[in-house]
Amino acid sequence: MDQNYRELVEFLAGEFDKIHQTKADKADTATKEDINLVLNRVAMINTKIDDYRAEQIGMQKQLDKHEKWHFAVAGKVGVKLLSK
């Protein structure tokens, strides 16, 4: 009789382990909400990168303008500047 109970307990323990593992597996999967949250974050980062690139382009144009001005002033005062 103890053997029957032992088998029953082992069987039930195995079933409980399967259920617990299934719940743990479901907890590890992403929901649609999680995926949408990640996609929104990626879109925000992309927007910030685009803004940064636009700012860099504007700064480069401004730097080029200043560089031309420096060469023009140097030429007028007789100083020869070396270019890059």
C-alpha angles and dihedrals in degrees: 000000000000088000091058092051091047091052091047092049092048091048093049091045089053092050092048089050090052091051092046091049091049091052091048090050091051090050089056095053121091122242126220088258091055091049092048090050091053092047091050090051091050090050090051091051090048090053091050091050090051090050090049092051091049090050091049091051090050092049091049091052090050091048091050090050091052091046091054090048091052091051091047093051092045090051092051094051094043100251117136113218122198115233123221 
